[in-house]
């Protein structure tokens, strides 16, 4: 939980303790140079142990000297039972209360400035945010510093946890000569079942640059669809002996403009006719070849590279 002041937090815990049935006492405090209490611990009043029991002892003060033995004094039985109930308060400063929001925005590639604007919109006004844009940027900086060099380790740790919870969850990864993660693959049980039932075609983005997509599925797809990445063209036949490799139509069509030049790229009639030929499943191969040839001839593209 987050509290606006330390006193508010302490009062909350005291109230909680009284409801549950124990008393509290202050344990430790860490103070910064400017006097700010940056860490405070409250414990159960039965925390720890005391090496004292019920026993008698005789003592004599200097004032009683010569007047005979003093009255026996009984030490009280300690109520310390080693109770571990405690709470630790840490000062998080400006923007600390917004860390979860900033982190969620970061996951969606939303920067600090936009995050601050969104937060102000949520609370109603910039004056209600409780932190500046600089504070938001500092939190983003600290988050990046936290995961720098450990992001792959965090990811593998999470995948291991998933596998512990579900043995059918599969993952594998490789590291390069510098011990940096270079490849990662994972598949949950549902994706395995889906692949077994519907895995005739596999399509993936070649930016993953991996040839280990058969690690956890136990069978080959019939068709692999990728963009025109040259490394994929070489790697796929070495891994998938039966699958046919085809280029993604979307990637092909995205390059039409630069292939045919600016004049034809602005010609709506040309683009409509081209799309009517390639974006259809109703044309049989001979019909496709006929329409394609007619289109190439009409727009003088027969000899075009």
C-alpha positions in Angstrom: 0.0 0.0 0.0 1.0 3.6 -0.5 0.4 6.4 2.1 0.7 10.1 1.7 2.6 10.5 5.0 4.5 8.2 7.3 2.2 9.0 10.2 -0.8 7.9 8.1 0.8 4.6 7.4 1.7 4.0 11.1 -1.8 4.8 12.2 -3.2 2.4 9.6 -1.0 -0.4 11.0 -1.9 0.3 14.6 -5.5 0.2 13.7 -5.0 -3.1 11.8 -3.1 -4.5 14.8 -5.8 -3.6 17.3 -8.4 -5.3 15.0 -6.4 -8.4 14.7 -5.4 -8.5 18.4 -1.9 -7.4 19.0 0.0 -4.2 20.0 2.8 -2.6 18.1 6.0 -0.7 19.0 8.5 1.2 16.9 11.6 -0.8 15.9 13.9 1.1 13.7 14.2 4.2 11.5 16.6 5.4 8.8 16.9 9.1 8.3 18.5 10.9 5.3 20.9 13.8 5.7 18.1 16.3 5.1 16.2 14.8 8.0 13.7 12.9 5.8 12.7 9.5 7.3 13.3 7.2 4.4 12.7 3.9 6.2 10.7 3.0 9.2 9.8 -0.4 10.8 7.0 -1.1 13.2 6.9 -4.5 14.9 4.6 -6.5 17.2 5.4 -5.6 20.8 6.1 -9.4 21.4 8.9 -9.3 18.8 12.2 -10.8 19.8 13.2 -12.5 23.0 14.7 -11.4 26.4 17.0 -13.6 28.4 15.2 -12.9 31.6 12.8 -15.1 33.6 11.0 -15.0 36.9 13.8 -14.9 39.5 14.7 -13.2 42.7 17.7 -11.0 43.2 19.1 -9.0 46.1 20.5 -5.6 45.6 21.7 -2.8 47.8 21.9 0.9 47.0 24.5 3.2 48.4 21.8 5.0 50.4 20.9 1.7 52.1 24.5 0.8 52.9 24.8 -0.3 56.5 21.0 -0.6 57.1 20.7 -4.2 56.3 19.7 -6.1 53.2 17.2 -4.5 50.8 13.8 -6.0 50.0 13.9 -8.7 47.3 12.9 -7.5 43.9 11.2 -9.7 41.3 11.9 -9.2 37.7 8.9 -9.4 35.4 8.4 -12.3 33.1 9.1 -11.1 29.5 6.2 -11.1 27.1 8.5 -11.4 24.1 7.6 -14.5 22.1 9.6 -13.9 18.9 6.5 -12.7 17.0 7.5 -11.9 13.4 4.5 -9.6 12.6 5.9 -6.3 11.3 5.6 -3.7 8.6 8.3 -1.7 6.8 7.6 1.7 5.3 9.9 3.1 2.7 9.9 6.6 1.3 9.4 6.6 -2.4 9.3 10.3 -3.1 7.6 12.2 -6.0 6.2 10.0 -8.8 6.6 6.9 -6.7 2.8 6.5 -6.5 2.7 6.5 -10.3 5.3 3.8 -10.9 2.7 1.1 -11.8 1.0 3.5 -14.3 4.3 4.5 -15.8 5.4 0.9 -16.1 2.2 -0.1 -17.8 2.6 2.8 -20.3 6.2 1.7 -20.9 5.0 -1.8 -21.8 2.7 -0.1 -24.5 5.7 2.0 -25.7 4.1 5.2 -24.3 6.8 7.7 -23.3 7.1 9.7 -20.1 5.6 12.9 -21.5 2.5 11.2 -22.9 2.2 9.1 -19.7 2.1 12.3 -17.7 -0.5 13.8 -20.0 -2.7 10.7 -19.8 -2.4 10.6 -16.0 -3.4 14.3 -15.7 -6.4 13.5 -18.0 -7.4 10.6 -15.7 -7.2 12.7 -12.5 -8.7 15.8 -14.1 -5.9 18.3 -14.1 -2.2 18.7 -14.2 -2.2 20.2 -10.7 -3.7 16.9 -9.4 -1.0 14.6 -10.8 1.3 15.1 -7.8 4.5 14.8 -9.9 6.1 16.6 -12.8 7.0 15.4 -16.3 10.7 15.3 -15.1 9.6 13.0 -12.2 7.9 10.7 -14.7 11.1 10.7 -16.9 13.2 9.8 -13.8 11.0 6.8 -13.0 11.3 5.6 -16.6 15.1 6.1 -16.3 15.2 4.1 -13.1 13.1 1.3 -14.6 15.4 1.0 -17.6 18.4 1.0 -15.2 16.7 -1.8 -13.2 16.3 -4.2 -16.1 19.5 -3.2 -18.0 21.5 -6.3 -18.5 19.0 -8.5 -16.7 15.9 -8.4 -19.0 16.7 -11.8 -20.5 17.3 -13.3 -17.1 13.9 -11.9 -15.9 12.2 -13.4 -19.0 13.8 -16.8 -18.5 12.9 -16.8 -14.8 9.3 -16.1 -15.7 9.3 -18.9 -18.2 10.7 -21.3 -15.7 8.0 -20.3 -13.3 5.4 -21.0 -16.0 6.9 -24.5 -16.6 6.8 -25.3 -12.9 3.1 -24.4 -12.8 2.4 -26.3 -16.1 4.9 -29.0 -17.2 3.3 -29.0 -20.7 4.6 -25.5 -21.2 7.7 -25.7 -23.3 10.5 -23.2 -24.0 14.0 -23.2 -25.2 16.7 -20.6 -25.8 20.2 -20.1 -27.0 23.0 -17.7 -26.0 25.8 -16.4 -28.1 29.5 -16.4 -27.4 29.1 -13.3 -25.2 26.5 -15.2 -23.1 23.8 -12.9 -24.5 20.4 -14.4 -25.4 20.2 -14.8 -29.2 17.2 -17.1 -29.7 14.0 -17.8 -27.7 11.0 -20.1 -28.4 8.0 -21.0 -26.2 4.8 -22.8 -26.7 1.9 -23.3 -24.2 -0.3 -26.4 -24.2 -3.1 -24.7 -26.0 -0.8 -23.5 -28.9 0.4 -27.1 -29.2 -3.1 -28.4 -29.5 -4.0 -25.8 -32.0 -0.9 -26.6 -34.0 -1.7 -30.3 -34.0 -5.3 -29.5 -35.3 -4.7 -26.6 -37.6 -0.9 -26.4 -38.2 -1.0 -26.8 -41.9 0.5 -23.3 -42.4 2.9 -21.4 -40.2 3.4 -17.7 -40.7 5.9 -15.6 -38.7 7.9 -12.4 -38.9 11.4 -13.0 -40.1 12.7 -10.4 -37.7 12.9 -13.2 -35.2 15.6 -14.7 -37.4 15.4 -18.2 -36.0 15.4 -21.6 -37.5 14.2 -23.5 -34.4 10.5 -23.2 -34.8 10.1 -27.0 -34.7 11.5 -27.3 -31.2 8.3 -28.0 -29.2 5.6 -28.9 -31.7 6.7 -32.5 -32.7 5.5 -32.1 -36.4 6.1 -30.1 -39.5 3.7 -27.6 -41.1 2.9 -28.0 -44.7 3.6 -24.4 -45.6 5.9 -21.8 -44.2 5.0 -18.2 -45.0 7.6 -15.4 -44.4 8.7 -12.1 -45.8 11.7 -12.1 -48.3 14.4 -12.4 -45.6 17.3 -14.2 -47.3 18.5 -16.0 -44.2 15.0 -17.5 -43.8 15.2 -18.8 -47.4 18.4 -20.6 -46.6 17.4 -21.9 -43.1 13.9 -23.2 -43.7 14.8 -26.1 -46.1 17.5 -27.3 -43.6 15.0 -27.5 -40.8 11.6 -28.3 -42.5 12.3 -31.0 -45.0 8.7 -31.3 -46.2 7.2 -27.9 -45.8 6.9 -25.5 -48.8 8.3 -22.0 -48.3 6.2 -19.2 -49.6 6.5 -15.4 -49.4 3.9 -13.4 -47.6 1.5 -11.6 -50.0 1.2 -8.6 -47.8 5.0 -8.0 -47.8 5.0 -8.5 -51.6 2.2 -6.0 -52.2 3.8 -3.4 -49.9 6.8 -3.3 -52.3 4.7 -2.9 -55.5 4.9 0.9 -55.3 8.7 1.0 -55.3 8.9 -1.7 -57.9 6.6 -0.1 -60.5 7.6 3.5 -59.9 5.6 6.6 -58.8 3.5 7.0 -61.9 1.8 3.6 -61.8 1.8 3.7 -58.0 -0.6 6.6 -58.3 -2.7 5.0 -60.9 -5.8 3.7 -59.1 -7.1 1.7 -62.1 -3.8 -0.2 -62.2 -3.8 -0.9 -58.5 -7.5 -2.0 -58.5 -6.9 -4.4 -61.4 -3.7 -5.8 -59.8 -5.5 -6.3 -56.5 -8.4 -8.1 -58.2 -6.0 -10.6 -59.6 -3.7 -11.3 -56.6 -6.2 -10.9 -53.7 -8.6 -13.6 -54.8 -8.9 -17.3 -54.1 -11.4 -17.9 -57.0 -8.9 -17.8 -59.9 -7.5 -21.1 -61.0 -3.8 -21.1 -62.0 -4.5 -20.8 -65.8 -6.9 -18.0 -65.3 -4.5 -16.2 -63.0 -1.7 -16.5 -65.6 -4.0 -15.1 -68.3 -5.2 -12.1 -66.3 -1.6 -11.4 -65.1 -0.2 -11.5 -68.7 -3.0 -9.1 -69.9 -2.2 -6.7 -67.1 1.5 -6.7 -67.8 0.9 -6.1 -71.5 -1.6 -3.3 -70.9 0.9 -1.3 -68.7 4.1 -2.2 -70.5 5.5 -4.3 -67.7 6.3 -7.5 -69.6 10.1 -6.7 -69.7 10.1 -4.9 -66.4 12.6 -6.4 -63.9 
